[in-house]
Amino acid sequence: MLHVLIVLFGWAVFVWFWVIVIGQAGSRADLWLLLVVSVLLFPVLTVAWVLHNLALYQRKGPRRNVPQADVSYEVDFYGRRIEADWKRLAGQPRINIQIEGQVKRYVPAAAAESDHGQLRGVDAPPSEHLGGLRRYRSSQNV
């Protein structure tokens, strides 16, 4: 019973807010058109979607499994080759990403500090992240 009261209260609030909006609008005709279209169109679209899914179910039957996603990550969005030891990185509290030319390396933060003598991980100040990005972009002539 409480569920029904909550749903009814939600609809009452919804209608009350529409009354407020219609009362404040400059053109009532446009708002009434919006209200009528949304009250008619959204349920029609919802029913059409449900019917579409029911037709798929009747034609193909229930899903037997979830499609497998490709989890290989060998090249990033910019075409850089990825180098990472994912098993080693899984237990690391911080990971640094080093970009050198067309290679992107994921390394534990301690290894990155010893390689370059400076910190460029997630704990670095935002200015350092942006500075590195600016240097990278300027070197790429982007």
N, CA, C and O atoms as CSV, one atom per row, in Angstrom:
chain,resi,resn,atom,element,x,y,z
A,1,MET,N,N,0.826,-1.205,0.000
A,1,MET,CA,C,0.000,0.000,0.000
A,1,MET,C,C,0.859,1.255,0.000
A,1,MET,O,O,0.527,2.241,-0.657
A,2,LEU,N,N,1.963,1.218,0.736
A,2,LEU,CA,C,2.861,2.373,0.791
A,2,LEU,C,C,3.407,2.693,-0.594
A,2,LEU,O,O,3.566,3.862,-0.947
A,3,HIS,N,N,3.697,1.653,-1.384
A,3,HIS,CA,C,4.209,1.847,-2.735
A,3,HIS,C,C,3.208,2.634,-3.586
A,3,HIS,O,O,3.587,3.551,-4.315
A,4,VAL,N,N,1.949,2.274,-3.486
A,4,VAL,CA,C,0.901,2.955,-4.248
A,4,VAL,C,C,0.810,4.423,-3.832
A,4,VAL,O,O,0.668,5.298,-4.686
A,5,LEU,N,N,0.890,4.697,-2.548
A,5,LEU,CA,C,0.839,6.084,-2.072
A,5,LEU,C,C,2.026,6.891,-2.581
A,5,LEU,O,O,1.873,8.055,-2.950
A,6,ILE,N,N,3.198,6.284,-2.604
A,6,ILE,CA,C,4.386,6.980,-3.096
A,6,ILE,C,C,4.242,7.290,-4.583
A,6,ILE,O,O,4.586,8.389,-5.020
A,7,VAL,N,N,3.742,6.344,-5.357
A,7,VAL,CA,C,3.546,6.562,-6.793
A,7,VAL,C,C,2.516,7.663,-7.022
A,7,VAL,O,O,2.724,8.540,-7.861
A,8,LEU,N,N,1.418,7.626,-6.291
A,8,LEU,CA,C,0.395,8.668,-6.435
A,8,LEU,C,C,0.946,10.038,-6.051
A,8,LEU,O,O,0.648,11.031,-6.714
A,9,PHE,N,N,1.736,10.099,-5.000
A,9,PHE,CA,C,2.361,11.356,-4.596
A,9,PHE,C,C,3.294,11.859,-5.703
A,9,PHE,O,O,3.315,13.054,-5.998
A,10,GLY,N,N,4.050,10.971,-6.304
A,10,GLY,CA,C,4.945,11.359,-7.399
A,10,GLY,C,C,4.183,11.945,-8.575
A,10,GLY,O,O,4.592,12.958,-9.142
A,11,TRP,N,N,3.073,11.310,-8.945
A,11,TRP,CA,C,2.262,11.845,-10.028
A,11,TRP,C,C,1.643,13.187,-9.658
A,11,TRP,O,O,1.546,14.073,-10.507
A,12,ALA,N,N,1.228,13.349,-8.422
A,12,ALA,CA,C,0.659,14.629,-7.988
A,12,ALA,C,C,1.702,15.739,-8.085
A,12,ALA,O,O,1.393,16.847,-8.524
A,13,VAL,N,N,2.921,15.448,-7.680
A,13,VAL,CA,C,4.002,16.440,-7.797
A,13,VAL,C,C,4.265,16.757,-9.258
A,13,VAL,O,O,4.446,17.921,-9.614
A,14,PHE,N,N,4.291,15.737,-10.114
A,14,PHE,CA,C,4.503,15.930,-11.538
A,14,PHE,C,C,3.443,16.863,-12.137
A,14,PHE,O,O,3.773,17.811,-12.849
A,15,VAL,N,N,2.169,16.584,-11.840
A,15,VAL,CA,C,1.074,17.417,-12.353
A,15,VAL,C,C,1.169,18.828,-11.787
A,15,VAL,O,O,0.971,19.800,-12.516
A,16,TRP,N,N,1.468,18.952,-10.502
A,16,TRP,CA,C,1.584,20.278,-9.879
A,16,TRP,C,C,2.675,21.108,-10.550
A,16,TRP,O,O,2.480,22.299,-10.791
A,17,PHE,N,N,3.818,20.496,-10.853
A,17,PHE,CA,C,4.893,21.236,-11.526
A,17,PHE,C,C,4.475,21.664,-12.932
A,17,PHE,O,O,4.839,22.754,-13.374
A,18,TRP,N,N,3.716,20.822,-13.644
A,18,TRP,CA,C,3.218,21.226,-14.951
A,18,TRP,C,C,2.259,22.411,-14.815
A,18,TRP,O,O,2.284,23.318,-15.647
A,19,VAL,N,N,1.430,22.417,-13.798
A,19,VAL,CA,C,0.518,23.546,-13.570
A,19,VAL,C,C,1.323,24.829,-13.346
A,19,VAL,O,O,0.966,25.884,-13.870
A,20,ILE,N,N,2.397,24.742,-12.578
A,20,ILE,CA,C,3.252,25.906,-12.334
A,20,ILE,C,C,3.884,26.388,-13.635
A,20,ILE,O,O,3.891,27.588,-13.910
A,21,VAL,N,N,4.416,25.468,-14.438
A,21,VAL,CA,C,5.065,25.845,-15.694
A,21,VAL,C,C,4.070,26.490,-16.649
A,21,VAL,O,O,4.371,27.513,-17.264
A,22,ILE,N,N,2.900,25.902,-16.773
A,22,ILE,CA,C,1.899,26.454,-17.687
A,22,ILE,C,C,1.460,27.844,-17.222
A,22,ILE,O,O,1.213,28.723,-18.047
A,23,GLY,N,N,1.364,28.040,-15.942
A,23,GLY,CA,C,0.964,29.344,-15.421
A,23,GLY,C,C,2.010,30.430,-15.639
A,23,GLY,O,O,1.655,31.608,-15.687
A,24,GLN,N,N,3.283,30.077,-15.772
A,24,GLN,CA,C,4.347,31.063,-15.941
A,24,GLN,C,C,4.694,31.317,-17.400
A,24,GLN,O,O,5.410,32.275,-17.693
A,25,ALA,N,N,4.231,30.524,-18.292
A,25,ALA,CA,C,4.666,30.606,-19.680
A,25,ALA,C,C,4.034,31.786,-20.397
A,25,ALA,O,O,2.943,32.244,-20.058
A,26,GLY,N,N,4.764,32.265,-21.408
A,26,GLY,CA,C,4.248,33.350,-22.229
A,26,GLY,C,C,3.206,32.851,-23.204
A,26,GLY,O,O,2.180,33.505,-23.396
A,27,SER,N,N,3.444,31.707,-23.826
A,27,SER,CA,C,2.527,31.149,-24.809
A,27,SER,C,C,1.953,29.847,-24.273
A,27,SER,O,O,2.629,28.818,-24.248
A,28,ARG,N,N,0.715,29.906,-23.851
A,28,ARG,CA,C,0.080,28.705,-23.299
A,28,ARG,C,C,-0.162,27.649,-24.366
A,28,ARG,O,O,-0.142,26.454,-24.071
A,29,ALA,N,N,-0.390,28.076,-25.599
A,29,ALA,CA,C,-0.656,27.111,-26.674
A,29,ALA,C,C,0.551,26.201,-26.889
A,29,ALA,O,O,0.396,24.991,-27.055
A,30,ASP,N,N,1.755,26.783,-26.887
A,30,ASP,CA,C,2.961,25.973,-27.069
A,30,ASP,C,C,3.141,24.979,-25.928
A,30,ASP,O,O,3.512,23.827,-26.157
A,31,LEU,N,N,2.880,25.419,-24.702
A,31,LEU,CA,C,3.041,24.521,-23.570
A,31,LEU,C,C,1.984,23.423,-23.553
A,31,LEU,O,O,2.281,22.282,-23.200
A,32,TRP,N,N,0.770,23.757,-23.929
A,32,TRP,CA,C,-0.253,22.722,-24.001
A,32,TRP,C,C,0.100,21.715,-25.091
A,32,TRP,O,O,-0.117,20.515,-24.920
A,33,LEU,N,N,0.643,22.194,-26.209
A,33,LEU,CA,C,1.068,21.288,-27.269
A,33,LEU,C,C,2.168,20.362,-26.748
A,33,LEU,O,O,2.134,19.156,-26.989
A,34,LEU,N,N,3.138,20.926,-26.036
A,34,LEU,CA,C,4.219,20.123,-25.461
A,34,LEU,C,C,3.659,19.089,-24.491
A,34,LEU,O,O,4.059,17.925,-24.514
A,35,LEU,N,N,2.746,19.515,-23.650
A,35,LEU,CA,C,2.157,18.610,-22.666
A,35,LEU,C,C,1.388,17.483,-23.343
A,35,LEU,O,O,1.557,16.317,-22.989
A,36,VAL,N,N,0.549,17.821,-24.307
A,36,VAL,CA,C,-0.268,16.808,-24.985
A,36,VAL,C,C,0.617,15.851,-25.778
A,36,VAL,O,O,0.415,14.637,-25.742
A,37,VAL,N,N,1.595,16.399,-26.492
A,37,VAL,CA,C,2.487,15.546,-27.278
A,37,VAL,C,C,3.266,14.617,-26.365
A,37,VAL,O,O,3.399,13.430,-26.661
A,38,SER,N,N,3.790,15.142,-25.246
A,38,SER,CA,C,4.566,14.281,-24.358
A,38,SER,C,C,3.694,13.237,-23.676
A,38,SER,O,O,4.143,12.112,-23.455
A,39,VAL,N,N,2.471,13.581,-23.343
A,39,VAL,CA,C,1.573,12.615,-22.705
A,39,VAL,C,C,1.160,11.535,-23.702
A,39,VAL,O,O,0.930,10.392,-23.309
A,40,LEU,N,N,1.062,11.879,-24.983
A,40,LEU,CA,C,0.682,10.888,-25.991
A,40,LEU,C,C,1.895,10.181,-26.601
A,40,LEU,O,O,1.888,8.961,-26.768
A,41,LEU,N,N,2.932,10.949,-26.932
A,41,LEU,CA,C,4.063,10.397,-27.663
A,41,LEU,C,C,4.917,9.448,-26.827
A,41,LEU,O,O,5.282,8.373,-27.303
A,42,PHE,N,N,5.242,9.826,-25.592
A,42,PHE,CA,C,6.124,8.985,-24.783
A,42,PHE,C,C,5.521,7.621,-24.475
A,42,PHE,O,O,6.229,6.619,-24.575
A,43,PRO,N,N,4.262,7.538,-24.110
A,43,PRO,CA,C,3.685,6.197,-23.921
A,43,PRO,C,C,3.650,5.384,-25.218
A,43,PRO,O,O,3.879,4.175,-25.195
A,44,VAL,N,N,3.365,6.039,-26.348
A,44,VAL,CA,C,3.337,5.322,-27.629
A,44,VAL,C,C,4.726,4.771,-27.941
A,44,VAL,O,O,4.856,3.619,-28.355
A,45,LEU,N,N,5.768,5.587,-27.746
A,45,LEU,CA,C,7.134,5.129,-27.992
A,45,LEU,C,C,7.520,3.997,-27.032
A,45,LEU,O,O,8.178,3.037,-27.434
A,46,THR,N,N,7.116,4.110,-25.787
A,46,THR,CA,C,7.422,3.062,-24.814
A,46,THR,C,C,6.753,1.748,-25.197
A,46,THR,O,O,7.387,0.693,-25.160
A,47,VAL,N,N,5.485,1.808,-25.561
A,47,VAL,CA,C,4.760,0.593,-25.967
A,47,VAL,C,C,5.384,0.005,-27.230
A,47,VAL,O,O,5.509,-1.214,-27.346
A,48,ALA,N,N,5.775,0.856,-28.177
A,48,ALA,CA,C,6.412,0.364,-29.403
A,48,ALA,C,C,7.725,-0.343,-29.077
A,48,ALA,O,O,8.025,-1.380,-29.668
A,49,TRP,N,N,8.502,0.194,-28.160
A,49,TRP,CA,C,9.770,-0.432,-27.763
A,49,TRP,C,C,9.525,-1.784,-27.087
A,49,TRP,O,O,10.233,-2.755,-27.354
A,50,VAL,N,N,8.535,-1.838,-26.226
A,50,VAL,CA,C,8.203,-3.104,-25.552
A,50,VAL,C,C,7.744,-4.134,-26.574
A,50,VAL,O,O,8.157,-5.292,-26.510
A,51,LEU,N,N,6.900,-3.732,-27.511
A,51,LEU,CA,C,6.430,-4.662,-28.538
A,51,LEU,C,C,7.587,-5.147,-29.412
A,51,LEU,O,O,7.635,-6.318,-29.789
A,52,HIS,N,N,8.511,-4.253,-29.732
A,52,HIS,CA,C,9.693,-4.630,-30.500
A,52,HIS,C,C,10.493,-5.697,-29.758
A,52,HIS,O,O,10.891,-6.702,-30.347
A,53,ASN,N,N,10.725,-5.476,-28.468
A,53,ASN,CA,C,11.482,-6.442,-27.675
A,53,ASN,C,C,10.740,-7.766,-27.536
A,53,ASN,O,O,11.366,-8.825,-27.557
A,54,LEU,N,N,9.428,-7.723,-27.394
A,54,LEU,CA,C,8.643,-8.959,-27.334
A,54,LEU,C,C,8.732,-9.732,-28.642
A,54,LEU,O,O,8.821,-10.960,-28.637
A,55,ALA,N,N,8.707,-9.010,-29.771
A,55,ALA,CA,C,8.830,-9.665,-31.071
A,55,ALA,C,C,10.203,-10.322,-31.205
A,55,ALA,O,O,10.304,-11.434,-31.723
A,56,LEU,N,N,11.250,-9.656,-30.750
A,56,LEU,CA,C,12.590,-10.250,-30.768
A,56,LEU,C,C,12.626,-11.517,-29.922
A,56,LEU,O,O,13.194,-12.529,-30.332
A,57,TYR,N,N,12.023,-11.458,-28.753
A,57,TYR,CA,C,12.001,-12.619,-27.857
A,57,TYR,C,C,11.262,-13.790,-28.501
A,57,TYR,O,O,11.715,-14.932,-28.420
A,58,GLN,N,N,10.120,-13.508,-29.142
A,58,GLN,CA,C,9.349,-14.572,-29.770
A,58,GLN,C,C,10.104,-15.176,-30.952
A,58,GLN,O,O,10.012,-16.378,-31.203
A,59,ARG,N,N,10.848,-14.344,-31.675
A,59,ARG,CA,C,11.582,-14.823,-32.845
A,59,ARG,C,C,12.848,-15.576,-32.461
A,59,ARG,O,O,13.149,-16.622,-33.036
A,60,LYS,N,N,13.601,-15.042,-31.477
A,60,LYS,CA,C,14.911,-15.620,-31.142
A,60,LYS,C,C,14.929,-16.417,-29.844
A,60,LYS,O,O,15.843,-17.209,-29.613
A,61,GLY,N,N,13.936,-16.214,-29.006
A,61,GLY,CA,C,13.929,-16.892,-27.713
A,61,GLY,C,C,14.752,-16.116,-26.696
A,61,GLY,O,O,15.258,-15.033,-26.989
A,62,PRO,N,N,14.883,-16.681,-25.488
A,62,PRO,CA,C,15.625,-15.959,-24.443
A,62,PRO,C,C,17.120,-15.903,-24.769
A,62,PRO,O,O,17.644,-16.732,-25.512
A,63,ARG,N,N,17.776,-14.918,-24.202
A,63,ARG,CA,C,19.226,-14.819,-24.374
A,63,ARG,C,C,19.895,-16.004,-23.697
A,63,ARG,O,O,19.511,-16.405,-22.598
A,64,ARG,N,N,20.890,-16.554,-24.359
A,64,ARG,CA,C,21.617,-17.680,-23.791
A,64,ARG,C,C,22.924,-17.245,-23.152
A,64,ARG,O,O,23.425,-17.900,-22.238
A,65,ASN,N,N,23.467,-16.154,-23.628
A,65,ASN,CA,C,24.716,-15.641,-23.062
A,65,ASN,C,C,24.868,-14.161,-23.405
A,65,ASN,O,O,24.107,-13.613,-24.203
A,66,VAL,N,N,25.836,-13.543,-22.805
A,66,VAL,CA,C,26.133,-12.139,-23.066
A,66,VAL,C,C,27.226,-12.087,-24.124
A,66,VAL,O,O,28.188,-12.850,-24.040
A,67,PRO,N,N,27.107,-11.214,-25.115
A,67,PRO,CA,C,28.159,-11.124,-26.126
A,67,PRO,C,C,29.506,-10.792,-25.480
A,67,PRO,O,O,29.581,-9.957,-24.579
A,68,GLN,N,N,30.553,-11.446,-25.944
A,68,GLN,CA,C,31.885,-11.212,-25.402
A,68,GLN,C,C,32.450,-9.911,-25.955
A,68,GLN,O,O,32.362,-9.634,-27.152
A,69,ALA,N,N,33.025,-9.130,-25.070
A,69,ALA,CA,C,33.649,-7.871,-25.471
A,69,ALA,C,C,35.128,-8.100,-25.728
A,69,ALA,O,O,35.759,-8.924,-25.065
A,70,ASP,N,N,35.676,-7.377,-26.681
A,70,ASP,CA,C,37.104,-7.459,-26.963
A,70,ASP,C,C,37.838,-6.649,-25.906
A,70,ASP,O,O,37.655,-5.435,-25.812
A,71,VAL,N,N,38.664,-7.310,-25.115
A,71,VAL,CA,C,39.356,-6.634,-24.025
A,71,VAL,C,C,40.815,-6.355,-24.349
A,71,VAL,O,O,41.557,-5.881,-23.489
A,72,SER,N,N,41.235,-6.642,-25.576
A,72,SER,CA,C,42.629,-6.358,-25.919
A,72,SER,C,C,42.818,-4.842,-26.019
A,72,SER,O,O,41.971,-4.127,-26.556
A,73,TYR,N,N,43.926,-4.382,-25.500
A,73,TYR,CA,C,44.236,-2.957,-25.519
A,73,TYR,C,C,45.666,-2.825,-26.000
A,73,TYR,O,O,46.599,-2.728,-25.203
A,74,GLU,N,N,45.828,-2.822,-27.306
A,74,GLU,CA,C,47.155,-2.790,-27.884
A,74,GLU,C,C,47.499,-1.442,-28.481
A,74,GLU,O,O,48.674,-1.093,-28.600
A,75,VAL,N,N,46.480,-0.679,-28.857
A,75,VAL,CA,C,46.679,0.630,-29.472
A,75,VAL,C,C,45.661,1.584,-28.868
A,75,VAL,O,O,44.491,1.228,-28.725
A,76,ASP,N,N,46.093,2.808,-28.508
A,76,ASP,CA,C,45.148,3.767,-27.934
A,76,ASP,C,C,44.422,4.530,-29.035
A,76,ASP,O,O,44.611,4.258,-30.221
A,77,PHE,N,N,43.602,5.473,-28.636
A,77,PHE,CA,C,42.763,6.244,-29.552
A,77,PHE,C,C,43.594,7.005,-30.582
A,77,PHE,O,O,43.139,7.217,-31.706
A,78,TYR,N,N,44.795,7.413,-30.216
A,78,TYR,CA,C,45.659,8.195,-31.102
A,78,TYR,C,C,46.607,7.317,-31.917
A,78,TYR,O,O,47.464,7.843,-32.627
A,79,GLY,N,N,46.476,6.011,-31.832
A,79,GLY,CA,C,47.300,5.109,-32.604
A,79,GLY,C,C,48.628,4.759,-31.958
A,79,GLY,O,O,49.482,4.148,-32.601
A,80,ARG,N,N,48.821,5.137,-30.687
A,80,ARG,CA,C,50.076,4.808,-30.000
A,80,ARG,C,C,50.035,3.357,-29.518
A,80,ARG,O,O,49.005,2.877,-29.045
A,81,ARG,N,N,51.168,2.670,-29.647
A,81,ARG,CA,C,51.293,1.298,-29.181
A,81,ARG,C,C,51.307,1.298,-27.650
A,81,ARG,O,O,51.948,2.148,-27.034
A,82,ILE,N,N,50.602,0.346,-27.042
A,82,ILE,CA,C,50.507,0.248,-25.586
A,82,ILE,C,C,51.499,-0.792,-25.089
A,82,ILE,O,O,51.560,-1.909,-25.604
A,83,GLU,N,N,52.281,-0.407,-24.072
A,83,GLU,CA,C,53.182,-1.336,-23.399
A,83,GLU,C,C,52.819,-1.344,-21.923
A,83,GLU,O,O,52.909,-0.323,-21.242
A,84,ALA,N,N,52.403,-2.525,-21.433
A,84,ALA,CA,C,52.009,-2.632,-20.027
A,84,ALA,C,C,52.049,-4.083,-19.592
A,84,ALA,O,O,51.725,-4.991,-20.357
A,85,ASP,N,N,52.454,-4.281,-18.350
A,85,ASP,CA,C,52.379,-5.593,-17.713
A,85,ASP,C,C,51.164,-5.538,-16.788
A,85,ASP,O,O,51.285,-5.202,-15.610
A,86,TRP,N,N,49.991,-5.873,-17.332
A,86,TRP,CA,C,48.731,-5.679,-16.613
A,86,TRP,C,C,48.684,-6.470,-15.312
A,86,TRP,O,O,48.130,-5.990,-14.324
A,87,LYS,N,N,49.245,-7.651,-15.293
A,87,LYS,CA,C,49.232,-8.442,-14.056
A,87,LYS,C,C,50.053,-7.751,-12.975
A,87,LYS,O,O,49.643,-7.721,-11.814
A,88,ARG,N,N,51.193,-7.201,-13.336
A,88,ARG,CA,C,52.031,-6.491,-12.368
A,88,ARG,C,C,51.349,-5.207,-11.887
A,88,ARG,O,O,51.438,-4.854,-10.711
A,89,LEU,N,N,50.673,-4.519,-12.800
A,89,LEU,CA,C,50.043,-3.244,-12.459
A,89,LEU,C,C,48.779,-3.421,-11.612
A,89,LEU,O,O,48.367,-2.490,-10.919
A,90,ALA,N,N,48.165,-4.600,-11.659
A,90,ALA,CA,C,46.901,-4.821,-10.957
A,90,ALA,C,C,47.006,-4.566,-9.463
A,90,ALA,O,O,46.031,-4.126,-8.853
A,91,GLY,N,N,48.149,-4.827,-8.858
A,91,GLY,CA,C,48.292,-4.644,-7.417
A,91,GLY,C,C,48.931,-3.335,-7.015
A,91,GLY,O,O,49.222,-3.129,-5.837
A,92,GLN,N,N,49.158,-2.445,-7.964
A,92,GLN,CA,C,49.852,-1.195,-7.665
A,92,GLN,C,C,48.875,-0.127,-7.161
A,92,GLN,O,O,47.772,0.007,-7.693
A,93,PRO,N,N,49.281,0.631,-6.135
A,93,PRO,CA,C,48.407,1.708,-5.649
A,93,PRO,C,C,48.389,2.909,-6.592
A,93,PRO,O,O,47.405,3.646,-6.644
A,94,ARG,N,N,49.478,3.104,-7.336
A,94,ARG,CA,C,49.551,4.227,-8.286
A,94,ARG,C,C,50.239,3.753,-9.560
A,94,ARG,O,O,51.174,2.953,-9.526
A,95,ILE,N,N,49.759,4.259,-10.660
A,95,ILE,CA,C,50.318,3.893,-11.963
A,95,ILE,C,C,50.608,5.174,-12.724
A,95,ILE,O,O,49.788,6.092,-12.756
A,96,ASN,N,N,51.772,5.225,-13.331
A,96,ASN,CA,C,52.132,6.363,-14.174
A,96,ASN,C,C,51.998,5.959,-15.634
A,96,ASN,O,O,52.197,4.801,-16.003
A,97,ILE,N,N,51.658,6.937,-16.445
A,97,ILE,CA,C,51.553,6.717,-17.884
A,97,ILE,C,C,52.608,7.585,-18.546
A,97,ILE,O,O,52.606,8.807,-18.402
A,98,GLN,N,N,53.507,6.939,-19.272
A,98,GLN,CA,C,54.577,7.646,-19.957
A,98,GLN,C,C,54.323,7.584,-21.457
A,98,GLN,O,O,54.080,6.513,-22.012
A,99,ILE,N,N,54.382,8.735,-22.103
A,99,ILE,CA,C,54.200,8.793,-23.544
A,99,ILE,C,C,55.522,9.230,-24.153
A,99,ILE,O,O,56.040,10.309,-23.864
A,100,GLU,N,N,56.050,8.365,-25.000
A,100,GLU,CA,C,57.304,8.658,-25.690
A,100,GLU,C,C,57.091,8.350,-27.164
A,100,GLU,O,O,57.054,7.187,-27.566
A,101,GLY,N,N,56.956,9.381,-27.951
A,101,GLY,CA,C,56.697,9.192,-29.380
A,101,GLY,C,C,55.379,8.486,-29.600
A,101,GLY,O,O,54.328,8.952,-29.160
A,102,GLN,N,N,55.443,7.358,-30.286
A,102,GLN,CA,C,54.229,6.597,-30.581
A,102,GLN,C,C,54.045,5.405,-29.651
A,102,GLN,O,O,53.390,4.426,-30.010
A,103,VAL,N,N,54.634,5.491,-28.435
A,103,VAL,CA,C,54.509,4.418,-27.445
A,103,VAL,C,C,53.954,4.999,-26.151
A,103,VAL,O,O,54.425,6.030,-25.669
A,104,LYS,N,N,52.964,4.338,-25.600
A,104,LYS,CA,C,52.401,4.715,-24.298
A,104,LYS,C,C,52.696,3.566,-23.347
A,104,LYS,O,O,52.300,2.427,-23.591
A,105,ARG,N,N,53.410,3.881,-22.237
A,105,ARG,CA,C,53.786,2.856,-21.262
A,105,ARG,C,C,53.043,3.086,-19.956
A,105,ARG,O,O,52.985,4.207,-19.451
A,106,TYR,N,N,52.478,2.018,-19.416
A,106,TYR,CA,C,51.872,2.033,-18.092
A,106,TYR,C,C,52.874,1.373,-17.157
A,106,TYR,O,O,53.221,0.205,-17.333
A,107,VAL,N,N,53.340,2.128,-16.155
A,107,VAL,CA,C,54.367,1.608,-15.248
A,107,VAL,C,C,53.978,1.917,-13.809
A,107,VAL,O,O,53.274,2.895,-13.557
A,108,PRO,N,N,54.430,1.090,-12.855
A,108,PRO,CA,C,54.206,1.424,-11.444
A,108,PRO,C,C,54.867,2.759,-11.126
A,108,PRO,O,O,55.908,3.085,-11.698
A,109,ALA,N,N,54.279,3.530,-10.227
A,109,ALA,CA,C,54.783,4.872,-9.925
A,109,ALA,C,C,56.231,4.839,-9.453
A,109,ALA,O,O,57.008,5.713,-9.840
A,110,ALA,N,N,56.626,3.870,-8.635
A,110,ALA,CA,C,57.998,3.806,-8.131
A,110,ALA,C,C,58.980,3.631,-9.278
A,110,ALA,O,O,60.044,4.249,-9.264
A,111,ALA,N,N,58.659,2.812,-10.265
A,111,ALA,CA,C,59.552,2.611,-11.407
A,111,ALA,C,C,59.657,3.878,-12.239
A,111,ALA,O,O,60.730,4.201,-12.747
A,112,ALA,N,N,58.555,4.594,-12.380
A,112,ALA,CA,C,58.578,5.822,-13.163
A,112,ALA,C,C,59.427,6.875,-12.489
A,112,ALA,O,O,60.141,7.615,-13.166
A,113,GLU,N,N,59.367,6.962,-11.150
A,113,GLU,CA,C,60.172,7.950,-10.419
A,113,GLU,C,C,61.652,7.661,-10.593
A,113,GLU,O,O,62.446,8.585,-10.766
A,114,SER,N,N,62.037,6.379,-10.549
A,114,SER,CA,C,63.453,6.054,-10.676
A,114,SER,C,C,63.941,6.271,-12.104
A,114,SER,O,O,65.113,6.585,-12.317
A,115,ASP,N,N,63.049,6.106,-13.089
A,115,ASP,CA,C,63.452,6.315,-14.481
A,115,ASP,C,C,63.668,7.783,-14.803
A,115,ASP,O,O,64.601,8.123,-15.531
A,116,HIS,N,N,62.825,8.656,-14.277
A,116,HIS,CA,C,62.860,10.051,-14.689
A,116,HIS,C,C,63.181,11.021,-13.559
A,116,HIS,O,O,63.410,12.204,-13.810
A,117,GLY,N,N,63.201,10.544,-12.330
A,117,GLY,CA,C,63.543,11.408,-11.212
A,117,GLY,C,C,62.468,12.402,-10.836
A,117,GLY,O,O,62.701,13.230,-9.955
A,118,GLN,N,N,61.308,12.363,-11.454
A,118,GLN,CA,C,60.222,13.269,-11.082
A,118,GLN,C,C,58.889,12.540,-11.156
A,118,GLN,O,O,58.743,11.534,-11.850
A,119,LEU,N,N,57.948,13.061,-10.440
A,119,LEU,CA,C,56.655,12.407,-10.281
A,119,LEU,C,C,55.677,12.933,-11.323
A,119,LEU,O,O,55.504,14.144,-11.460
A,120,ARG,N,N,55.038,12.028,-12.055
A,120,ARG,CA,C,54.017,12.408,-13.029
A,120,ARG,C,C,52.795,11.510,-12.895
A,120,ARG,O,O,52.153,11.191,-13.895
A,121,GLY,N,N,52.468,11.100,-11.685
A,121,GLY,CA,C,51.355,10.172,-11.486
A,121,GLY,C,C,50.079,10.902,-11.143
A,121,GLY,O,O,49.967,12.112,-11.342
A,122,VAL,N,N,49.115,10.158,-10.626
A,122,VAL,CA,C,47.826,10.735,-10.307
A,122,VAL,C,C,47.900,11.713,-9.148
A,122,VAL,O,O,47.005,12.544,-8.992
A,123,ASP,N,N,48.959,11.634,-8.318
A,123,ASP,CA,C,49.079,12.560,-7.204
A,123,ASP,C,C,49.786,13.859,-7.592
A,123,ASP,O,O,49.912,14.764,-6.768
A,124,ALA,N,N,50.247,13.955,-8.834
A,124,ALA,CA,C,50.927,15.173,-9.264
A,124,ALA,C,C,49.912,16.307,-9.357
A,124,ALA,O,O,48.748,16.065,-9.678
A,125,PRO,N,N,50.338,17.553,-9.080
A,125,PRO,CA,C,49.412,18.685,-9.185
A,125,PRO,C,C,48.872,18.816,-10.601
A,125,PRO,O,O,49.544,18.438,-11.561
A,126,PRO,N,N,47.650,19.352,-10.740
A,126,PRO,CA,C,47.057,19.488,-12.075
A,126,PRO,C,C,47.940,20.268,-13.040
A,126,PRO,O,O,47.933,19.990,-14.239
A,127,SER,N,N,48.704,21.241,-12.540
A,127,SER,CA,C,49.553,22.023,-13.434
A,127,SER,C,C,50.588,21.133,-14.114
A,127,SER,O,O,50.947,21.366,-15.269
A,128,GLU,N,N,51.073,20.101,-13.394
A,128,GLU,CA,C,52.054,19.207,-14.005
A,128,GLU,C,C,51.404,18.349,-15.082
A,128,GLU,O,O,52.008,18.097,-16.124
A,129,HIS,N,N,50.162,17.895,-14.834
A,129,HIS,CA,C,49.474,17.115,-15.853
A,129,HIS,C,C,49.273,17.969,-17.101
A,129,HIS,O,O,49.556,17.521,-18.212
A,130,LEU,N,N,48.786,19.193,-16.923
A,130,LEU,CA,C,48.518,20.060,-18.059
A,130,LEU,C,C,49.803,20.452,-18.766
A,130,LEU,O,O,49.839,20.539,-19.994
A,131,GLY,N,N,50.860,20.690,-17.994
A,131,GLY,CA,C,52.127,21.047,-18.614
A,131,GLY,C,C,52.639,19.931,-19.493
A,131,GLY,O,O,53.131,20.178,-20.594
A,132,GLY,N,N,52.527,18.689,-19.010
A,132,GLY,CA,C,52.945,17.545,-19.811
A,132,GLY,C,C,52.104,17.411,-21.058
A,132,GLY,O,O,52.617,17.065,-22.122
A,133,LEU,N,N,50.808,17.682,-20.939
A,133,LEU,CA,C,49.923,17.603,-22.086
A,133,LEU,C,C,50.287,18.680,-23.100
A,133,LEU,O,O,50.325,18.417,-24.302
A,134,ARG,N,N,50.556,19.899,-22.616
A,134,ARG,CA,C,50.937,20.970,-23.527
A,134,ARG,C,C,52.239,20.637,-24.251
A,134,ARG,O,O,52.357,20.861,-25.455
A,135,ARG,N,N,53.216,20.102,-23.514
A,135,ARG,CA,C,54.485,19.748,-24.141
A,135,ARG,C,C,54.269,18.662,-25.191
A,135,ARG,O,O,54.849,18.708,-26.275
A,136,TYR,N,N,53.421,17.676,-24.852
A,136,TYR,CA,C,53.166,16.597,-25.799
A,136,TYR,C,C,52.500,17.148,-27.060
A,136,TYR,O,O,52.917,16.832,-28.174
A,137,ARG,N,N,51.480,17.959,-26.885
A,137,ARG,CA,C,50.764,18.490,-28.038
A,137,ARG,C,C,51.661,19.383,-28.882
A,137,ARG,O,O,51.615,19.324,-30.110
A,138,SER,N,N,52.480,20.211,-28.231
A,138,SER,CA,C,53.338,21.085,-29.011
A,138,SER,C,C,54.381,20.272,-29.768
A,138,SER,O,O,54.777,20.654,-30.870
A,139,SER,N,N,54.835,19.150,-29.194
A,139,SER,CA,C,55.802,18.327,-29.903
A,139,SER,C,C,55.158,17.574,-31.056
A,139,SER,O,O,55.842,17.170,-31.997
A,140,GLN,N,N,53.854,17.384,-30.988
A,140,GLN,CA,C,53.137,16.690,-32.049
A,140,GLN,C,C,52.583,17.654,-33.099
A,140,GLN,O,O,52.008,17.219,-34.097
A,141,ASN,N,N,52.753,18.962,-32.879
A,141,ASN,CA,C,52.240,19.995,-33.787
A,141,ASN,C,C,50.735,19.869,-33.985
A,141,ASN,O,O,50.246,19.914,-35.114
A,142,VAL,N,N,50.008,19.714,-32.894
A,142,VAL,CA,C,48.550,19.582,-32.957
A,142,VAL,C,C,47.939,20.928,-32.688
A,142,VAL,O,O,46.715,21.061,-32.689
